[in-house]
Amino acid sequence: MAKKSTIFLNLLTLSPKKIESIVSTLSDCEDIFNLTQKALSQIPLLEQKDAQSITDLRNSGLLEKELESIARENIEVIDIFDKDYPSLLKEIAHPPLVLYVKGDKKLLNEHLFAIVGSRIPTVYGLLSAKEFATKLASLGLVIVSGLARGIDSAAHKGALLKGKTIAVLGSGFMNIYPGENAGLAKDIARNGAIVSEFPLYEVPRKENFPRRNRIVSGLSLGVLVVEAAEKSGALITAHLSLEQNREVFAIPGKIDSPLSRGSHNLIKEGAKLVDSVDDILEELGIEIKNNENGSSAANLNKDEAAVFEIIGSSGAHLEEIILKSRISQSLINKIILDLQLSGVISEIKPSFFARTKL
């Protein structure tokens, strides 16, 4: 559990460099509660206004409110001195002083792998992210992503089908972003972990997301970019991975798609081109025995086989399936549910289904 002093320091709106300077200067972080403003201003990198902000925070009562909320929401906070702090994350430049965790904190020190990409992906991208996440999670890797719309969400959902996932936030736990993923966040907390370096009530500011991205990559052995335009947050995560000496992978896409340009540029720069899970495991040097029996479309009945054929390799919308199959909607709904439960298809986006290629 984090000390009150490190939680206090994390409440300050100071740069990571200044926070590191405070921590390295003090013999004990608890001293932050006792130093005079003059003594505070003598800490390297701190200005008079920084010293003032520390004394103002001490008198504000915000720390007490934060601690009360942490206890009420059943959130665990670990700091960089804690034995449970993720070892890989300690290696990066300016690691977060504290991590708020909801879920299984032990996952932070397992084999973690990041999957990131566009917030407005193609169906191909959604399907790829979900399938890679499902397969990797089934083999024991914990999938890390940023809870964003699009590829991130698909990766989390895919991982939850067969294993565990970690979502890293660009805001505090009391301001889940995007709001539409609040339900997904609850599922992740129950079957993985949610992580943030930000105080509980921090709103999702634009400048928070590059900081979030450095944690996504810093926690992970490598990062897979599924779809990314030439300028995107996914590319920021990929370049941070390179700076952190992590492996970078990219899935190739259509040569005329704007969402393939970023991924293709990464491949040109040396990222590993990926077309199967084995490419990732081989590059990471991980040997994981797959005990999963898998699922098969071989034992489908006549109506199930017809629906499976209509869905095809490119996927199909529910209306298209109903029209082409000439089966009643009530029976189609049951067939689709059965096919999902058996693992041969998955819902990529609302009412759009595709085959699961695992």
Buried (B, 14 or more C-beta within 10 A) or exposed (E): EBBBBBBBBBBBEBEBEBBBBBBEBBEEBEBBEEBEEEEBBEBEBBEEEBBEBBEEBBEEEBBEBBBEBBEEEEBBBBBBEBEBBBEBBEEBEEBBBBBBBBBBBEBBBEBBBBBBBBBEBBEBBBBBBBBBBBBBBBBBBBBBBBBBBBBBBBBBBBBBBBBBBBBBBBBBBEBBBBEEBEEBBEBBBEBBBBBBBBBBBBEBEEEBBEBBBBBBBBBBBBBBBBBBBEEBBBBBBBBBBBEBEBBBBBBEBEEEBEBBBBBBBBBEEEBBEBEEBEBBBEBBEBEBEEEEEEBEBEEBEEBBBBBBEBBEEEBBBBEBBBEBBEBEEEEBEBBBEBBBEBBBBBBBBEEBBBBBBB
